[in-house]
Amino acid sequence: MMFKNPRRIASVIGLIVGLTNGLSMYLVFWLQGQTPQAVNLMLFAVGSGVVTAVIAESMIKQFMHVKLTRIYKALNNPEKYRDDMLQDAKELGRVDMEVTMWVRRAAVEMTSLRAQDTIRREFIANLSHEMKNPVFNIQGYLLTLMDGVEDAAQRERFFKKASRNVDRMIRLLRDMDVLAHLESGKLTLEQSPYGLKQQVLDAMEQMEDRLEHAGIQVHLTLPDTLDDRVMADKQRMEQVLLNLISNAIKYASENKPELHIQLIDQANRLDVVVKDNGIGIAQDDITRIFERFYRADRARVHGKQVSGTGLGLAIAKHIVEAHDQSITVAAELGHGSTFIYGVPKA
């Protein structure tokens, strides 16, 4: 083959460089509105090509000489040049490892990008679903009212239903705004010392009507000897507790539903345990329940339908993590759920 001869390789390189330089020179003159003399242009192209070919041939011969000499010496005296051969082998191994690592990193990045794209599509689909239902409900009630409803009680009922759907959209937008601020780190926490026992009692009072309506028996474990002073954003932490109690009500058991709330003293925090004996969560859903709009009830027993924005647990997770704490869940389908989150001590 032609490229087995160093001079031929150098000639090809020189020809390419000469033609490139000649063309570049012609373009320079042409852009300046001048016409170069053909002889000068040819001399410049040929000269640069010849010089390049000579230099290239010299470098190729030098390279081949060095490599062939090393191979010849290694073959004739393998013991003496064994270290050089091993070094070359190590270098090749290092290059192979770097290439392999690059391929693996590229594969991981591709997998991550695909996962992010999947999450983005799911988020858009879920957001569309959450927005669609109240909008269509409001539209239906308003169209019915516009057609004329003679019965005053019926009109009042339609107005209330439309109003509830408007409130649902407002809650959704408010929760999305809070979540966006939490995820971006722009939400400022107003931390101050307060009593965690009283916060639990206040939350139970707020949810009292819903708990009684669901027939849930409440068990509180708030030891009198426990120092319950914590340092946190009281309003945000109350939101976490209310979200967890609300979930316990939504997914309550149909047979003797119970809710247990307990405070546990840890080294530098108090753990809040919210446990129910409800319909539980499938193992496949546990890793995703803190995602935006993800509802594990799609895979739960009884096919139970619930209301809400689907952002409660995502907001709770970000609020707790903003306090440098964590929230965990242990659950089994058909056997209830247990959420535990930490609140830093004062």
HUSUL-V40156 format. One record per residue. RES is the residue in one letter. PSI is psi as a letter, one per 20 degrees, with the letter a starting at -180 (NA if undefined). OMEGA is omega in degrees with one decimal (* if undefined). Layout:
((RES | PSI | OMEGA) (RES | PSI | OMEGA))
//
This chain:
((M | q | -174.8) (M | h | -172.4) (F | j | 171.5) (K | i | -179.4) (N | o | -179.1) (P | h | -178.9) (R | h | 178.3) (R | h | 177.3) (I | g | -179.9) (A | h | 179.9) (S | g | 178.8) (V | g | 178.1) (I | g | 179.2) (G | h | 179.1) (L | g | -179.8) (I | g | -179.8) (V | g | 179.4) (G | g | 178.6) (L | g | -179.9) (T | g | -180.0) (N | g | 178.4) (G | g | 178.4) (L | g | 178.8) (S | g | 178.9) (M | g | 179.2) (Y | g | -179.8) (L | h | 178.1) (V | g | 178.7) (F | h | -177.2) (W | g | 178.3) (L | h | 177.6) (Q | j | 178.6) (G | k | -179.6) (Q | q | 177.7) (T | o | -178.0) (P | q | 176.0) (Q | p | -175.9) (A | h | -177.7) (V | g | 179.8) (N | g | 179.7) (L | g | -179.6) (M | g | 179.6) (L | g | 179.0) (F | g | -178.8) (A | g | -178.6) (V | g | -179.3) (G | g | -179.9) (S | h | 179.0) (G | g | -179.8) (V | g | 179.2) (V | g | 178.7) (T | g | -179.4) (A | g | 179.9) (V | g | 179.8) (I | g | -179.1) (A | g | 179.9) (E | g | 179.7) (S | g | -179.1) (M | h | 179.5) (I | g | 179.3) (K | g | 179.3) (Q | g | 179.2) (F | g | -179.0) (M | h | 179.8) (H | g | -179.5) (V | g | -177.4) (K | g | -179.6) (L | h | 178.1) (T | g | 179.3) (R | g | 179.2) (I | g | -178.8) (Y | g | -179.2) (K | h | -179.3) (A | h | 179.6) (L | h | -177.6) (N | h | 179.8) (N | m | -173.4) (P | h | -178.7) (E | g | -176.9) (K | h | -174.8) (Y | j | 179.7) (R | h | -179.6) (D | g | 178.5) (D | g | -180.0) (M | g | 178.0) (L | h | 178.2) (Q | g | 177.4) (D | g | 179.5) (A | g | 178.0) (K | g | 179.7) (E | g | 177.4) (L | g | 178.2) (G | h | 178.9) (R | g | 178.9) (V | g | 179.2) (D | g | 179.3) (M | g | 179.4) (E | g | 178.7) (V | g | 179.4) (T | g | 179.1) (M | h | 178.6) (W | g | 179.1) (V | g | 179.7) (R | g | 178.9) (R | g | 178.7) (A | h | 179.3) (A | g | 178.1) (V | g | 179.1) (E | g | 178.5) (M | g | 178.2) (T | g | 178.9) (S | g | 179.3) (L | g | 178.4) (R | g | 179.5) (A | g | 178.7) (Q | h | 179.0) (D | h | 177.5) (T | g | 178.2) (I | g | 179.9) (R | g | -179.7) (R | g | 179.3) (E | g | 180.0) (F | g | 180.0) (I | g | -179.9) (A | g | 179.7) (N | g | 178.0) (L | g | 178.1) (S | g | 179.8) (H | g | -178.0) (E | h | 180.0) (M | h | -173.9) (K | g | -175.1) (N | g | 179.9) (P | h | 179.6) (V | g | 179.5) (F | h | 177.9) (N | g | 178.9) (I | g | 179.3) (Q | g | -178.9) (G | g | -179.7) (Y | g | -178.5) (L | h | 178.2) (L | h | 177.9) (T | g | 178.9) (L | h | 178.8) (M | h | 177.8) (D | i | 177.4) (G | o | 177.1) (V | o | -174.6) (E | h | -176.5) (D | p | -177.1) (A | h | -179.9) (A | h | 178.3) (Q | g | 177.6) (R | g | 179.8) (E | g | 180.0) (R | g | 179.1) (F | g | 177.8) (F | g | -179.9) (K | h | 179.1) (K | g | 176.8) (A | g | 179.6) (S | g | 178.7) (R | h | 178.4) (N | h | 173.9) (V | g | 177.9) (D | h | 178.9) (R | g | 178.4) (M | h | 178.2) (I | g | 178.0) (R | g | 179.3) (L | g | -179.6) (L | h | 179.0) (R | g | 179.4) (D | h | 177.5) (M | h | 178.5) (D | g | 178.3) (V | g | -179.1) (L | g | 179.0) (A | g | 178.0) (H | h | 179.1) (L | g | -178.0) (E | h | -179.4) (S | i | -179.5) (G | j | -176.8) (K | i | -178.9) (L | o | -178.3) (T | p | 178.1) (L | p | 177.3) (E | n | -174.2) (Q | p | 178.2) (S | q | 179.6) (P | q | 175.9) (Y | r | -179.0) (G | p | -177.1) (L | h | 178.4) (K | g | -179.5) (Q | h | 178.0) (Q | g | 177.5) (V | g | -179.9) (L | g | 178.7) (D | g | 179.8) (A | g | 178.5) (M | h | 178.2) (E | g | 179.0) (Q | h | -175.8) (M | j | -173.4) (E | g | -177.6) (D | g | -179.4) (R | h | 178.7) (L | g | 178.9) (E | g | -180.0) (H | h | 179.3) (A | i | 179.1) (G | k | -177.0) (I | p | 176.1) (Q | p | -174.7) (V | p | 176.7) (H | o | 179.9) (L | p | 175.1) (T | n | -177.6) (L | n | -174.1) (P | p | 179.6) (D | h | -177.1) (T | i | -175.8) (L | p | 173.0) (D | o | -170.4) (D | j | 179.6) (R | p | 179.9) (V | r | 178.1) (M | o | -176.3) (A | r | 173.5) (D | o | -172.2) (K | g | -177.4) (Q | g | -178.4) (R | g | 178.9) (M | h | 174.9) (E | h | 177.6) (Q | h | 177.8) (V | g | -177.8) (L | g | 179.5) (L | h | 177.7) (N | g | -178.4) (L | h | 177.1) (I | g | 178.6) (S | g | 177.4) (N | h | 179.4) (A | h | 178.0) (I | g | -178.8) (K | g | -174.1) (Y | k | -177.5) (A | q | 176.2) (S | q | 178.3) (E | i | -177.8) (N | o | 179.2) (K | m | -179.3) (P | q | -179.2) (E | q | 175.5) (L | p | 179.0) (H | p | 174.5) (I | p | -174.3) (Q | q | 173.6) (L | p | -179.0) (I | p | -178.6) (D | p | 174.9) (Q | r | -173.3) (A | g | -176.1) (N | j | -178.7) (R | r | 169.2) (L | p | 177.4) (D | p | 175.3) (V | p | -178.6) (V | p | 177.5) (V | o | -173.2) (K | p | 176.3) (D | r | 176.4) (N | k | -175.6) (G | b | -171.7) (I | i | 172.3) (G | a | -177.5) (I | p | 176.9) (A | q | -177.5) (Q | h | 179.8) (D | h | -177.2) (D | h | -172.1) (I | g | -176.5) (T | i | -173.8) (R | i | -172.3) (I | i | 178.2) (F | j | 176.9) (E | q | 178.3) (R | p | 175.4) (F | j | -178.7) (Y | p | 179.5) (R | p | -179.7) (A | i | -177.0) (D | i | 177.9) (R | h | -178.6) (A | j | -177.1) (R | r | 179.5) (V | r | 176.7) (H | i | -176.5) (G | k | -173.4) (K | p | 178.6) (Q | p | -178.2) (V | q | 177.3) (S | r | 179.9) (G | r | -176.9) (T | i | -177.1) (G | j | -178.6) (L | i | -172.9) (G | g | -177.6) (L | h | 177.0) (A | g | 177.8) (I | g | -180.0) (A | g | -179.2) (K | g | -178.0) (H | h | 178.8) (I | g | -179.6) (V | g | -179.4) (E | h | 175.8) (A | h | 175.8) (H | j | -178.8) (D | k | 176.5) (Q | a | -179.3) (S | q | 175.7) (I | p | -177.5) (T | r | 179.1) (V | p | 172.0) (A | p | -175.2) (A | q | 175.8) (E | p | -177.2) (L | p | 179.6) (G | i | -176.6) (H | k | 173.3) (G | r | -177.7) (S | q | 177.3) (T | o | 176.8) (F | p | 178.2) (I | p | 175.7) (Y | q | -177.2) (G | q | 174.8) (V | p | -175.8) (P | q | 179.0) (K | q | 178.0) (A | NA | *))
//
